Amino acid sequence: MEFELFWLLGIPVFFGLGWLAARVDIRQLMAESRTLPRGYFKGLNLLLNDQPDKAIDAFIEIVRLDPESADMHFALGNLFRRRGETERAIRVHQNLLARPDLPQEQKEHAEYELGVDYLKAGLLDRAEETFNRLINGQYGAQARRQLLEIFQREKEWPRAIESAMGLQESGAGSRQKEIAQFYCEMAQDALVHLHVDQAEELLDKSLAADRNNVRATLLTGDAQLAKGDVEGALLTWRRVEQISVPHTALVAQRMMDGYRKVGRPQEGVNLLKSYLEQASSIDLLEVVYKEVMELHGVAEAKELVVNELRRTPTLLGLDRLLEARLVDAPASIVSELSMVKNLVHGYTQKLARYQCSHCGFKARQFYWQCPGCSRWETYPPRRTEELNVMN
């Protein structure tokens, strides 16, 4: 009972201490706010009201009246950069760095911002030099990320691999997917120049970094085909199914060409049909349709398209069906059917695109690295209309 009474008596004391602490914090906050120039609040208000031009004018006035205000320099430099005025942003951050009294922490911050300015301005050599000076400091991880972007822009894949590995070792997260793609970039270049053995070595490293890398598997088959090992290439390409059935659309034409070379086209058609049953794809349907048309004629090709259209109704599929209908259509309706086909085809050209799942960038062809946001493996292997139907 005494114990409970003691705590009851302590409640007003704790309440009083809390009230006193709050009063002290409020007074300190108000005192600090009085030391801020009026232009700061004016600029902040303009920013919140989406008036960056007027906000810049307000912050320029603060910097003019109080050139020692480093925070205002940072805010002003970032505003210039976001508006695309990289030259002015560079000058602001260079002026900060020229101050002899600038603390080391703010000096590194200013140097990092200057490096970003150079990068945005396309001055890659200066940006690289700036970020290299920062990799062992407090902005090390950010600097390595920017260096990785620079090396990718310049297609310096060995340096990109080194930079990505450095990021991993610094605890900035896994970069295995990107590393695998960098090896693929080098392997693809080696294949173009017919350096097949070198390409295979690079692809082994890519698969060691990411054993489920579809691109590396696809290119490994290409390397085997370049050496004349068609059967080996077919076996390798079939592994794509184990990694991702939707991605078999990307390797379908290669497989069909391979099965024709070894004299087993029907085996190839049957295999691709099984893929189509597992994962509907207009690109895969396109390959199978052409092969069935050639092997078995119009009737079976039309049946294939009709069945697929019932299962996954898309305008892209309808376009293919109209094409099949035109092959043996009566002369009396060819003109009208052609008109409908042309109308549908014209509209489907807008739908027959791949779309980045990260930034939404659309492209007619499939990319491993998005041209819009530069991220890797963000394109689903299906066209936009197919994705909308599935959702």
C-alpha positions as CSV (number, residue, x, y, z in Angstrom):
1,M,0.0,0.0,0.0
2,E,2.9,2.4,0.8
3,F,4.5,1.6,-2.5
4,E,1.3,2.5,-4.4
5,L,1.0,5.8,-2.5
6,F,4.6,6.7,-3.3
7,W,3.9,6.4,-7.1
8,L,0.6,8.4,-6.8
9,L,2.5,11.2,-5.1
10,G,5.2,11.1,-7.9
11,I,2.7,11.7,-10.7
12,P,2.4,15.5,-10.2
13,V,6.2,15.7,-10.0
14,F,6.6,13.9,-13.4
15,F,3.9,16.1,-14.9
16,G,5.6,19.2,-13.7
17,L,9.0,18.2,-15.1
18,G,7.4,17.4,-18.5
19,W,5.7,20.8,-18.6
20,L,8.9,22.5,-17.7
21,A,10.8,20.7,-20.5
22,A,8.2,21.5,-23.0
23,R,8.4,25.2,-22.1
24,V,12.2,25.2,-22.4
25,D,11.9,23.6,-25.9
26,I,9.3,26.0,-27.1
27,R,11.3,29.0,-25.9
28,Q,14.5,27.6,-27.6
29,L,12.6,27.0,-30.8
30,M,11.1,30.5,-30.8
31,A,14.5,32.0,-30.1
32,E,16.1,30.1,-33.0
33,S,13.3,31.1,-35.4
34,R,13.9,34.8,-34.6
35,T,17.5,34.4,-35.8
36,L,16.4,33.1,-39.2
37,P,16.1,35.8,-41.9
38,R,12.6,36.7,-43.1
39,G,13.6,35.8,-46.6
40,Y,14.0,32.2,-45.5
41,F,10.3,31.8,-44.6
42,K,9.3,33.7,-47.7
43,G,11.4,31.4,-49.9
44,L,10.0,28.3,-48.1
45,N,6.5,29.5,-48.6
46,L,7.1,30.1,-52.3
47,L,8.5,26.6,-52.6
48,L,5.4,25.1,-50.9
49,N,3.3,27.0,-53.4
50,D,5.1,25.6,-56.4
51,Q,6.8,28.9,-57.3
52,P,10.5,27.9,-57.5
53,D,11.5,31.0,-59.6
54,K,10.4,33.4,-56.9
55,A,11.8,31.1,-54.2
56,I,15.2,31.3,-55.9
57,D,15.1,35.1,-55.9
58,A,14.3,35.0,-52.2
59,F,17.2,32.7,-51.4
60,I,19.6,34.7,-53.5
61,E,18.8,37.7,-51.4
62,I,19.5,35.8,-48.2
63,V,22.9,34.6,-49.5
64,R,23.7,38.3,-50.6
65,L,22.8,39.6,-47.1
66,D,24.4,36.7,-45.2
67,P,27.2,35.1,-47.3
68,E,28.2,32.9,-44.4
69,S,24.9,30.9,-44.5
70,A,26.0,27.5,-45.8
71,D,22.5,26.0,-45.6
72,M,21.1,28.7,-47.9
73,H,23.9,28.0,-50.4
74,F,23.0,24.3,-50.4
75,A,19.3,25.1,-50.9
76,L,20.0,27.6,-53.7
77,G,22.4,25.2,-55.5
78,N,19.9,22.4,-55.4
79,L,17.1,24.6,-56.7
80,F,19.3,25.7,-59.6
81,R,20.2,22.1,-60.4
82,R,16.5,21.0,-60.3
83,R,15.7,23.7,-62.8
84,G,18.4,22.6,-65.1
85,E,20.7,25.6,-64.4
86,T,23.7,23.5,-63.7
87,E,26.2,26.3,-64.4
88,R,24.7,28.4,-61.6
89,A,24.5,25.4,-59.3
90,I,28.2,24.7,-59.9
91,R,29.1,28.3,-59.1
92,V,27.2,28.2,-55.9
93,H,28.8,25.0,-54.6
94,Q,32.3,26.2,-55.8
95,N,31.8,29.4,-53.8
96,L,31.0,27.3,-50.7
97,L,34.2,25.2,-51.2
98,A,36.3,28.3,-51.5
99,R,35.4,29.4,-48.0
100,P,38.4,28.6,-45.7
101,D,36.3,28.5,-42.6
102,L,33.9,25.8,-43.9
103,P,33.7,22.8,-41.5
104,Q,35.0,19.5,-42.9
105,E,31.5,17.9,-42.8
106,Q,30.0,20.8,-44.9
107,K,33.0,20.8,-47.1
108,E,32.4,17.1,-48.1
109,H,28.7,17.9,-48.5
110,A,29.5,20.8,-50.9
111,E,32.0,18.6,-52.8
112,Y,29.4,15.9,-53.2
113,E,26.8,18.4,-54.5
114,L,29.3,19.8,-56.9
115,G,30.0,16.3,-58.2
116,V,26.2,15.8,-58.8
117,D,26.2,19.2,-60.6
118,Y,29.0,18.0,-62.9
119,L,27.1,14.8,-63.6
120,K,23.9,16.5,-64.4
121,A,25.8,18.9,-66.7
122,G,27.4,15.9,-68.5
123,L,30.9,16.7,-67.3
124,L,31.6,13.1,-66.5
125,D,35.4,13.4,-66.1
126,R,35.1,16.2,-63.5
127,A,32.2,14.3,-61.8
128,E,34.3,11.1,-61.6
129,E,37.3,13.0,-60.2
130,T,35.1,14.7,-57.5
131,F,33.4,11.4,-56.4
132,N,36.7,9.6,-56.3
133,R,37.9,12.0,-53.6
134,L,34.8,11.2,-51.5
135,I,34.7,7.4,-51.5
136,N,36.6,7.1,-48.2
137,G,34.6,9.7,-46.4
138,Q,31.1,10.1,-45.0
139,Y,29.7,10.4,-48.5
140,G,31.4,7.2,-49.6
141,A,28.3,5.2,-50.4
142,Q,26.6,8.0,-52.3
143,A,29.8,8.7,-54.2
144,R,30.1,5.1,-55.2
145,R,26.5,5.0,-56.5
146,Q,27.2,8.1,-58.6
147,L,30.5,6.5,-60.0
148,L,28.5,3.4,-60.9
149,E,26.1,5.6,-62.9
150,I,29.0,7.3,-64.7
151,F,30.7,4.0,-65.6
152,Q,27.4,2.7,-67.0
153,R,26.9,5.8,-69.1
154,E,30.4,5.4,-70.5
155,K,29.9,1.7,-70.9
156,E,33.0,1.0,-68.9
157,W,31.7,-2.3,-67.7
158,P,34.9,-3.6,-65.9
159,R,34.9,-0.4,-63.8
160,A,31.2,-0.7,-63.3
161,I,31.7,-4.2,-61.9
162,E,34.4,-3.0,-59.6
163,S,32.3,-0.1,-58.4
164,A,29.2,-2.4,-57.8
165,M,31.4,-4.8,-55.8
166,G,32.7,-1.9,-53.7
167,L,29.1,-0.9,-52.9
168,Q,28.3,-4.4,-51.8
169,E,31.3,-4.5,-49.6
170,S,30.4,-1.2,-48.0
171,G,27.0,-2.7,-46.9
172,A,24.9,-0.8,-49.5
173,G,22.9,-3.8,-50.6
174,S,23.3,-6.6,-53.1
175,R,24.3,-5.6,-56.7
176,Q,24.5,-9.1,-58.1
177,K,21.8,-8.5,-60.6
178,E,23.6,-5.5,-62.0
179,I,27.0,-7.2,-62.0
180,A,25.5,-10.1,-64.0
181,Q,24.2,-7.7,-66.6
182,F,27.6,-5.9,-66.8
183,Y,29.2,-9.3,-67.7
184,C,26.4,-9.8,-70.2
185,E,27.2,-6.5,-71.9
186,M,30.8,-7.5,-72.3
187,A,29.8,-11.0,-73.5
188,Q,27.5,-9.6,-76.1
189,D,30.2,-7.3,-77.4
190,A,32.6,-10.3,-77.6
191,L,30.0,-12.3,-79.6
192,V,29.6,-9.5,-82.0
193,H,33.3,-9.6,-82.7
194,L,33.3,-13.4,-82.8
195,H,35.3,-13.9,-79.7
196,V,33.2,-16.8,-78.6
197,D,35.6,-18.3,-76.0
198,Q,35.9,-15.0,-74.3
199,A,32.1,-14.6,-74.4
200,E,31.6,-17.9,-72.7
201,E,34.0,-17.0,-69.9
202,L,32.2,-13.8,-69.3
203,L,28.8,-15.5,-69.3
204,D,30.1,-18.1,-66.7
205,K,30.9,-15.1,-64.5
206,S,27.5,-13.6,-65.1
207,L,25.7,-16.8,-64.1
208,A,28.0,-17.1,-61.1
209,A,26.7,-13.7,-60.0
210,D,23.1,-14.5,-60.8
211,R,22.3,-18.0,-61.7
212,N,18.7,-17.1,-62.7
213,N,19.8,-14.5,-65.2
214,V,17.7,-15.0,-68.3
215,R,19.9,-12.9,-70.5
216,A,23.1,-14.8,-69.6
217,T,21.3,-18.1,-70.3
218,L,20.1,-16.8,-73.7
219,L,23.5,-15.5,-74.7
220,T,25.2,-18.8,-73.6
221,G,23.0,-20.6,-76.1
222,D,24.0,-18.0,-78.7
223,A,27.7,-18.7,-78.0
224,Q,27.1,-22.5,-78.4
225,L,25.3,-21.9,-81.7
226,A,28.2,-19.8,-82.9
227,K,30.5,-22.8,-82.2
228,G,28.2,-25.0,-84.2
229,D,26.7,-26.8,-81.2
230,V,23.0,-26.5,-82.1
231,E,21.8,-29.2,-79.8
232,G,23.7,-27.7,-76.9
233,A,22.2,-24.3,-77.7
234,L,18.7,-25.8,-77.7
235,L,19.2,-27.4,-74.3
236,T,20.5,-24.2,-72.9
237,W,17.6,-22.1,-74.3
238,R,15.2,-24.6,-72.8
239,R,16.5,-23.6,-69.3
240,V,14.8,-20.3,-69.7
241,E,11.5,-22.0,-69.0
242,Q,12.8,-23.1,-65.6
243,I,13.8,-19.5,-64.8
244,S,10.8,-17.7,-66.1
245,V,8.2,-19.1,-68.5
246,P,7.0,-15.6,-69.7
247,H,10.6,-14.9,-70.9
248,T,10.5,-17.9,-73.3
249,A,8.9,-15.4,-75.7
250,L,12.3,-13.8,-76.0
251,V,14.0,-17.0,-77.1
252,A,11.2,-18.6,-79.1
253,Q,12.4,-17.6,-82.6
254,R,16.0,-18.7,-81.7
255,M,14.6,-22.1,-80.6
256,M,12.4,-22.5,-83.7
257,D,15.4,-21.7,-86.0
258,G,17.5,-24.3,-84.1
259,Y,14.9,-27.0,-84.3
260,R,14.6,-26.4,-88.1
261,K,18.4,-26.7,-88.4
262,V,18.4,-30.1,-86.7
263,G,15.4,-31.2,-88.8
264,R,12.8,-31.4,-86.0
265,P,10.5,-28.3,-86.5
266,Q,7.4,-30.1,-85.2
267,E,9.2,-30.8,-81.9
268,G,9.9,-27.1,-81.7
269,V,6.3,-26.1,-82.4
270,N,5.0,-28.6,-79.8
271,L,7.4,-27.2,-77.2
272,L,6.5,-23.5,-77.9
273,K,2.8,-24.4,-77.8
274,S,3.3,-25.8,-74.3
275,Y,5.0,-22.5,-73.3
276,L,2.0,-20.6,-74.8
277,E,-0.4,-22.7,-72.6
278,Q,1.6,-21.8,-69.5
279,A,2.0,-18.1,-70.2
280,S,0.0,-16.3,-72.9
281,S,2.2,-14.1,-75.0
282,I,1.5,-12.2,-78.3
283,D,5.2,-12.5,-79.2
284,L,5.2,-16.2,-78.6
285,L,2.0,-16.6,-80.5
286,E,3.5,-14.7,-83.4
287,V,6.3,-17.3,-83.7
288,V,4.1,-20.3,-83.3
289,Y,1.5,-18.9,-85.7
290,K,4.0,-18.6,-88.5
291,E,5.4,-22.0,-88.0
292,V,2.0,-23.7,-87.8
293,M,1.0,-21.8,-91.0
294,E,4.1,-23.1,-92.8
295,L,3.9,-26.7,-91.5
296,H,0.1,-27.3,-91.4
297,G,-1.6,-24.6,-93.4
298,V,-4.1,-21.8,-92.8
299,A,-6.9,-23.8,-91.1
300,E,-4.7,-25.0,-88.2
301,A,-3.1,-21.6,-87.9
302,K,-6.5,-19.9,-87.6
303,E,-7.6,-22.5,-85.0
304,L,-4.5,-21.7,-82.9
305,V,-5.2,-18.0,-83.0
306,V,-8.9,-18.4,-82.2
307,N,-8.2,-20.6,-79.2
308,E,-5.6,-18.1,-77.9
309,L,-7.9,-15.2,-78.5
310,R,-10.6,-16.9,-76.4
311,R,-8.2,-17.6,-73.6
312,T,-6.7,-14.1,-73.7
313,P,-8.8,-11.6,-75.6
314,T,-6.5,-8.8,-76.9
315,L,-6.6,-6.5,-80.0
316,L,-3.1,-7.8,-80.8
317,G,-4.5,-11.3,-81.0
318,L,-7.5,-10.0,-83.1
319,D,-5.0,-8.4,-85.5
320,R,-3.3,-11.7,-86.0
321,L,-6.7,-13.5,-86.5
322,L,-7.7,-11.0,-89.2
323,E,-4.4,-11.6,-90.9
324,A,-5.1,-15.4,-90.9
325,R,-8.7,-14.8,-92.2
326,L,-7.4,-12.7,-95.1
327,V,-5.3,-15.6,-96.4
328,D,-8.3,-17.6,-97.6
329,A,-11.1,-15.1,-97.4
330,P,-13.6,-15.0,-100.3
331,A,-12.9,-12.3,-102.9
332,S,-16.2,-10.6,-102.0
333,I,-15.1,-9.7,-98.5
334,V,-11.4,-9.2,-98.9
335,S,-11.7,-5.4,-99.4
336,E,-13.8,-4.9,-96.3
337,L,-11.8,-7.4,-94.2
338,S,-8.6,-5.6,-95.3
339,M,-10.0,-2.3,-94.2
340,V,-10.9,-3.7,-90.7
341,K,-7.5,-5.3,-90.5
342,N,-5.7,-2.0,-91.3
343,L,-7.8,-0.1,-88.7
344,V,-7.1,-2.7,-86.0
345,H,-3.4,-2.9,-87.0
346,G,-3.0,0.8,-86.8
347,Y,-4.4,0.9,-83.3
348,T,-2.4,-2.1,-82.1
349,Q,0.8,-0.4,-83.0
350,K,0.3,1.9,-80.0
351,L,-0.4,-1.2,-77.7
352,A,2.5,-3.4,-79.0
353,R,5.0,-1.8,-76.7
354,Y,7.0,-2.9,-73.7
355,Q,6.7,-0.7,-70.6
356,C,9.2,-0.2,-67.7
357,S,7.7,-1.3,-64.4
358,H,9.7,1.4,-62.6
359,C,9.4,4.6,-64.6
360,G,6.7,3.7,-67.2
361,F,9.0,4.3,-70.2
362,K,7.5,2.6,-73.3
363,A,9.5,1.1,-76.1
364,R,8.8,-0.9,-79.3
365,Q,11.6,-3.4,-78.5
366,F,12.5,-5.2,-75.3
367,Y,15.4,-3.7,-73.3
368,W,17.4,-5.3,-70.5
369,Q,18.2,-1.8,-69.2
370,C,15.5,0.9,-69.3
371,P,16.5,3.8,-71.6
372,G,14.4,6.1,-69.3
373,C,15.5,5.4,-65.8
374,S,18.6,3.2,-66.5
375,R,17.4,0.4,-64.2
376,W,18.1,-3.2,-65.1
377,E,15.5,-5.9,-65.7
378,T,12.5,-3.6,-65.3
379,Y,10.7,-4.6,-68.5
380,P,8.2,-7.4,-68.3
381,P,8.5,-9.7,-71.3
382,R,4.9,-8.9,-72.3
383,R,3.3,-6.1,-74.3
384,T,1.4,-3.4,-72.5
385,E,-2.1,-4.6,-73.6
386,E,-1.4,-8.1,-72.4
387,L,-0.4,-6.7,-69.0
388,N,-3.6,-4.7,-68.8
389,V,-5.7,-7.8,-69.7
390,M,-4.0,-9.8,-67.0
391,N,-4.5,-7.1,-64.4
